[in-house]
Amino acid sequence: MLLQTDDQTIDDLRLFAKRDHSGIYDIYNNTFTRGGESVLEQMFRNPLADLEVIRLRASIISSYAGLKPVFPFAASMLDSVEKYMSFSREHADGQQPAMGGKEISDGVMAIISLFHAMRDYLATGDIIQIAALDKDRMNMISLLNSPALEPVFNEKPKSKLSYAAITAFDVLMRVRERNKVTAVLQFVYNLDVYISVAGIANKRNFVFPVAHPKGSNILKVEGVYHPELKDPVANSLTMNSNRSVVFLTGANMAGKSTFLRSFSTAVYVAHMGFPVAARAMEFSVMDGVYTTINLPDNLGIGASHFYAEVLRVKKIAHELSLGRSVFVLFDELFRGTNVKDAHEGTVSVTMAFAGKKNSMFIISSHIVEAGDELKTRPNIGFHYLPTKMNGTTPVYTYRLEEGITDDRHGMIIIRNEGILQTLANGRKRRE
């Protein structure tokens, strides 16, 4: 069962690199194989909503983290196998050139070496200490013990084979038992991801979240920070049925967007069964995660930014109407309209969200006045990121505090930048 999410959330959390920023995927990607990279990407695009599957994957990776293993297969051998298996023996469309004799020989020998290495690893490698992989290990042992693969184990790795033997093995590997070779490669790719992510957990001191069943309404993150920052400020936040909505305020540059990305990235990655950038975390498995941080205008349908926001809220409302438990984040809800409408819309939508206690919501806003009305709902909590003034210079702590900010330093910043003076001097020159 997969977690429901969308491209907007994937873009908001910057999971994958673009020209102007790196991606969270790149932080976790220390894989040794192209196939491992592909598996890791699919895990990022398809987080989980099944408690047992999340716990199983987390158990595997945390076990490898404790063992600190080295990837047990030679990269050059796997490259040869992948290249060899990428060629089909049938080229009916004429689009793919046939392999040469040396390429076939190299590929056959690489597969023989891989199968021997895999059998040894399953018998004596670190995997035998990982209980969560017992079933997969036994299935792979059974596959390798198949009578059809007996000729492979009758040969020694790197032994010299006749032309006839190479031809026979070529038919065996690329035609008759192709599915078995593919299964072994997939097993290698999965191991690659587990071992590489375990290594990242150790290197960066990431923690493995504790997953709870759906409906338990627990979301507790201690010392969360954004993994891309060199000197991050960690923050903690707890949500549950009694505080299922958080109304977040703070001045521009106070760190709201960074905190929101840090927190929601941890929620998303936890649903992958991966370690997260935090000191500790507990969470209830949810049905979906949806964020709205950088919502673009929908020029394709001629929609303004405000209408794009309305459509986004409508999408979330539909998810909630299906009875799903979702984590929802809106950064600056209804920023695309006037202050009066934004105030009314923020209050109305946040109040409605507060009625869905099996889901959790974080709403950030500059409209601090909305807090007076929202305080009537006991399950809405209030937090802010403060701005301290050092004379006329704003100083940002980036540390989350309870309450609603009354910071209003916009004009101070405008004056500090000399904008009004520049405008005034310019006017005098024209006069």
C-alpha positions in Angstrom: 0.0 0.0 0.0 1.5 3.3 -1.1 1.3 6.8 0.5 -0.9 9.2 -1.5 1.1 12.3 -2.6 1.7 14.3 -5.8 4.2 16.2 -7.9 3.5 19.5 -6.0 4.7 17.8 -2.8 7.7 16.2 -4.5 8.7 19.6 -5.9 8.0 21.5 -2.6 10.2 19.2 -0.6 12.9 19.3 -3.3 13.3 15.6 -3.3 15.0 15.6 -6.7 17.7 18.0 -8.0 16.9 20.8 -10.4 19.1 23.5 -11.9 18.7 25.8 -8.9 18.9 23.3 -6.1 20.1 19.8 -5.1 17.7 17.1 -4.0 17.1 15.1 -0.8 17.5 12.0 -3.0 21.1 12.9 -3.6 21.8 13.0 0.1 20.6 9.4 0.5 22.1 8.2 -2.8 25.4 6.4 -2.1 24.5 3.4 -4.3 27.1 1.3 -6.1 24.9 0.3 -9.1 22.8 2.0 -11.7 20.0 -0.4 -10.8 20.3 0.6 -7.1 20.0 4.2 -8.1 16.8 3.4 -10.0 15.3 1.4 -7.0 16.2 4.3 -4.7 14.4 6.8 -6.9 11.3 4.6 -7.1 11.3 4.4 -3.3 11.4 8.2 -3.1 8.5 8.5 -5.6 6.5 5.8 -3.9 6.5 6.2 -0.1 4.6 3.6 1.9 1.3 3.6 3.8 1.6 0.1 5.2 2.8 -0.1 8.8 4.4 -3.6 8.6 6.2 -2.8 5.3 7.6 0.4 6.7 8.8 -1.4 9.9 10.3 -4.2 7.8 12.3 -1.9 5.6 13.4 0.3 8.5 14.5 -2.9 10.4 16.6 -4.0 7.4 18.3 -0.7 7.0 18.9 -0.2 10.7 20.4 -3.7 11.0 22.8 -3.0 8.2 23.6 0.3 9.9 24.6 -1.6 13.0 26.8 -4.0 11.0 28.5 -1.3 8.9 29.0 -3.7 6.0 30.9 -3.1 2.7 28.9 -3.7 -0.5 29.8 -7.3 -1.3 29.7 -7.3 -5.1 32.3 -5.9 -7.5 31.0 -2.9 -9.5 32.9 -4.0 -12.6 31.3 -7.4 -12.5 27.8 -5.9 -12.2 28.5 -3.5 -15.0 29.3 -6.4 -17.3 26.2 -8.3 -16.2 23.9 -5.3 -16.8 25.4 -4.6 -20.2 25.1 -8.2 -21.2 21.5 -8.6 -20.0 20.5 -5.4 -21.8 20.8 -7.2 -25.1 18.0 -9.5 -26.2 18.9 -12.6 -28.3 16.2 -11.6 -30.7 16.5 -8.5 -32.8 13.4 -8.7 -34.9 13.1 -5.0 -35.2 16.6 -4.5 -36.4 17.1 -1.6 -34.0 19.6 -3.2 -31.6 23.0 -4.5 -32.9 24.0 -8.0 -32.0 26.6 -8.5 -29.3 30.1 -9.5 -30.3 31.7 -12.8 -29.2 33.9 -11.1 -26.6 31.0 -9.2 -25.1 29.0 -12.5 -24.9 31.9 -14.3 -23.3 32.5 -11.4 -20.8 28.8 -11.3 -19.9 28.6 -15.1 -19.4 31.6 -15.1 -17.1 30.3 -12.1 -15.2 27.0 -13.9 -14.5 28.8 -17.1 -13.4 30.9 -14.9 -11.0 27.8 -13.1 -9.7 26.0 -16.3 -9.0 28.9 -17.8 -7.1 29.4 -14.5 -5.2 25.7 -14.4 -4.3 25.6 -18.0 -3.1 28.6 -17.2 -0.8 27.1 -14.0 0.5 23.8 -15.8 1.3 25.7 -18.5 3.2 28.3 -16.5 5.1 27.7 -12.8 4.5 26.2 -10.1 6.8 22.8 -10.9 5.6 22.6 -14.0 7.8 22.5 -11.6 10.8 19.5 -9.7 9.5 16.3 -11.5 10.6 14.1 -9.2 8.5 15.7 -10.6 5.4 15.4 -14.3 6.3 12.5 -14.9 4.0 14.1 -13.2 1.0 17.4 -14.9 1.7 15.8 -18.4 1.7 13.9 -17.6 -1.5 17.1 -16.5 -3.2 18.9 -19.7 -2.0 16.1 -21.7 -3.4 16.4 -19.9 -6.7 20.1 -20.5 -6.9 19.6 -24.2 -6.1 17.3 -24.7 -9.1 18.4 -27.7 -11.2 18.4 -25.4 -14.2 21.3 -23.4 -12.7 23.4 -26.5 -11.8 25.7 -26.0 -14.8 26.6 -22.5 -13.5 27.9 -23.9 -10.2 29.7 -26.7 -11.9 32.0 -24.0 -13.4 34.5 -22.0 -11.4 34.5 -18.2 -11.7 37.1 -16.9 -14.2 37.6 -20.4 -15.6 38.3 -20.7 -19.3 35.2 -22.0 -21.3 35.0 -23.4 -24.8 33.1 -21.6 -27.5 30.4 -24.3 -27.3 30.1 -23.8 -23.5 29.8 -20.0 -23.9 27.1 -20.5 -26.5 25.2 -22.9 -24.3 25.4 -20.6 -21.2 24.4 -17.6 -23.4 21.1 -19.4 -24.3 20.6 -20.4 -20.7 21.1 -17.0 -19.2 19.6 -14.7 -21.8 16.7 -16.9 -22.8 15.7 -19.9 -20.7 16.5 -18.6 -17.3 16.5 -14.9 -17.9 13.9 -14.3 -15.2 16.2 -15.9 -12.6 19.1 -13.6 -13.6 16.8 -10.6 -13.4 15.6 -11.7 -10.0 19.2 -12.0 -8.7 20.0 -8.5 -10.1 16.9 -7.1 -8.4 18.0 -8.6 -5.1 21.4 -7.0 -5.6 19.8 -3.6 -6.2 17.7 -3.8 -3.1 20.8 -4.8 -1.1 22.6 -1.9 -2.6 19.9 0.6 -1.4 19.8 -0.9 2.1 23.5 -0.9 2.6 24.0 2.6 1.1 21.2 4.2 3.1 22.5 2.5 6.2 25.9 4.1 5.5 24.3 7.5 5.2 22.5 7.0 8.5 25.8 6.3 10.2 27.7 9.1 8.5 25.0 11.8 9.2 23.7 10.5 12.5 20.2 10.2 11.1 17.6 8.4 13.3 15.1 5.7 12.5 11.5 6.8 13.3 9.2 4.7 15.4 6.1 3.9 13.3 2.7 3.5 14.9 -0.6 2.1 13.4 -2.9 4.3 11.4 -5.4 6.1 13.6 -3.2 6.4 16.6 -2.7 10.1 15.8 0.9 10.5 16.9 3.4 12.8 15.3 6.3 13.7 17.5 9.6 15.0 16.0 12.4 16.1 18.3 15.4 18.1 17.0 14.4 18.0 13.3 16.5 20.0 10.9 17.0 20.2 7.1 19.7 17.8 6.0 21.0 20.2 3.3 22.0 22.9 5.8 25.6 23.0 7.1 24.8 24.6 10.5 21.0 23.9 11.0 19.0 25.0 14.0 17.0 22.0 15.2 13.3 22.3 16.3 10.8 20.0 18.0 7.0 19.7 17.5 4.4 17.3 18.7 1.0 16.9 17.2 -1.9 14.5 18.1 -5.7 14.4 18.3 -5.6 17.2 20.9 -3.4 19.3 18.7 -4.1 18.2 15.1 -3.6 21.7 13.7 -0.7 24.1 14.0 -1.0 27.7 13.1 2.5 29.0 12.4 3.4 32.7 12.2 6.7 34.6 11.8 8.3 37.4 9.8 9.8 36.9 6.4 13.3 35.5 6.7 12.5 34.1 10.2 12.8 30.6 8.9 9.2 29.4 8.4 9.7 27.8 5.0 12.9 26.0 6.1 11.2 24.7 9.2 8.2 23.6 7.2 10.4 21.8 4.7 12.4 20.2 7.4 9.4 18.9 9.3 7.4 17.7 6.3 10.5 16.1 4.7 10.9 14.0 7.9 7.3 13.0 7.7 7.6 12.0 4.0 11.0 10.1 4.4 9.7 8.3 7.5 7.0 6.8 5.4 9.7 5.3 3.2 11.1 3.4 6.2 14.3 5.5 5.9 16.2 7.3 8.7 15.6 11.0 9.1 17.4 14.2 10.0 16.3 14.5 13.6 17.1 13.6 17.2 14.1 11.3 17.6 10.7 10.8 15.8 7.5 8.9 16.3 4.6 8.9 13.8 1.4 7.3 12.9 1.3 5.9 9.4 -1.0 8.1 7.3 -2.8 7.7 4.0 -1.3 10.7 2.3 1.1 13.7 2.6 0.4 16.9 0.7 2.3 20.1 0.9 1.8 23.5 -0.7 4.9 25.7 -0.3 5.8 27.0 -3.8 2.5 26.8 -5.7 2.9 28.1 -9.3 0.2 30.0 -11.2 -1.7 27.6 -13.5 -1.1 29.5 -16.7 -2.3 26.5 -18.7 -5.9 27.2 -17.7 -5.5 30.9 -17.2 -5.6 30.6 -13.4 -4.3 33.2 -11.1 -2.2 32.3 -8.1 -5.3 32.7 -5.8 -7.4 30.4 -8.0 -4.5 27.8 -8.0 -4.6 28.0 -4.2 -8.4 27.4 -4.2 -7.9 24.4 -6.4 -5.3 23.1 -4.1 -7.5 23.4 -1.1 -10.3 21.7 -3.1 -8.0 18.8 -3.8 -7.2 18.4 -0.1 -10.9 18.7 0.8 -11.6 15.8 -1.6 -9.0 13.6 0.0 -10.4 14.4 3.4 -14.0 13.6 2.2 -12.9 10.1 1.5 -12.1 9.6 5.2 -8.4 9.4 4.6 -5.8 10.4 7.3 -3.5 12.9 5.7 -0.7 15.3 6.7 -1.3 18.6 5.1 0.9 21.7 5.0 0.1 25.1 3.6 2.8 27.8 3.6 1.1 31.3 3.5 -2.5 30.1 2.7 -4.3 32.4 0.3 -1.4 34.7 -0.3 -2.7 35.4 -3.8 -5.7 37.6 -2.7 -6.4 40.7 -0.7 -5.9 40.8 3.1 -9.6 40.7 3.9 -10.4 37.7 1.8 -7.2 36.0 2.9 -8.1 36.5 6.5 -11.6 35.1 6.1 -10.4 32.2 3.9 -7.6 31.3 6.3 -9.9 31.2 9.3 -12.7 29.3 7.5 -10.4 26.6 6.0 -8.3 26.2 9.2 -11.5 25.8 11.2 -12.7 23.2 8.8 -9.4 21.3 9.0 -9.6 21.4 12.8 -12.8 19.2 12.5 -10.8 16.4 10.8 -9.0 15.1 13.9 -7.7 11.9 12.2 -5.5 14.1 10.0 -2.8 16.7 10.8 -2.3 20.2 9.4 0.3 22.9 9.6 -0.9 26.3 8.3 1.6 29.2 8.2 0.3 32.8 7.8 1.3 36.4 8.0 -2.3 37.2 9.1 -1.7 37.0 12.8 -5.1 38.5 13.5 -6.7 35.2 12.4 -5.3 33.7 15.6 -7.9 35.4 17.8 -10.7 33.5 16.1 -8.8 30.2 15.7 -8.1 30.1 19.5 -11.8 29.1 20.0 -10.8 25.6 18.7 -8.9 23.7 21.4 -7.1 21.4 19.0 -5.4 24.3 17.2 -1.9 25.0 18.5 0.1 28.2 17.9 3.8 28.5 17.2 6.0 31.1 15.8 9.6 31.8 14.7 10.7 35.0 16.4 12.6 38.1 15.3 14.7 39.9 17.8 15.8 43.5 17.2 19.4 44.5 17.8 18.8 48.2 17.5 17.4 48.6 14.1 18.8 45.3 12.9 16.5 42.2 12.9 18.1 39.0 14.3 16.5 35.6 13.6 16.8 32.8 16.2 15.2 30.2 13.9 13.9 28.5 17.1 10.3 27.6 17.3 8.3 29.1 20.2 4.7 28.7 21.4 2.3 31.5 20.7 1.6 34.0 18.0 4.2 36.6 17.0 3.5 40.3 17.1 6.7 41.0 15.1 6.2 43.7 12.6 9.5 44.7 11.2 8.8 45.1 7.5 9.1 48.9 7.6 12.3 48.7 9.5 13.9 46.5 6.9 12.6 48.8 4.1 14.2 51.8 5.9 17.4 49.8 6.5 17.7 49.2 2.8 17.4 52.9 2.1 14.6 52.4 -0.4 12.6 55.4 0.7 15.7 57.6 0.7 16.6 56.4 -2.8 13.1 57.2 -4.0 13.1 60.6 -2.4 16.5 61.6 -3.8 15.5 60.4 -7.2 12.4 62.6 -7.1 14.4 65.6 -6.1 16.8 65.1 -9.0 13.9 65.0 -11.4 12.5 68.1 -9.9 
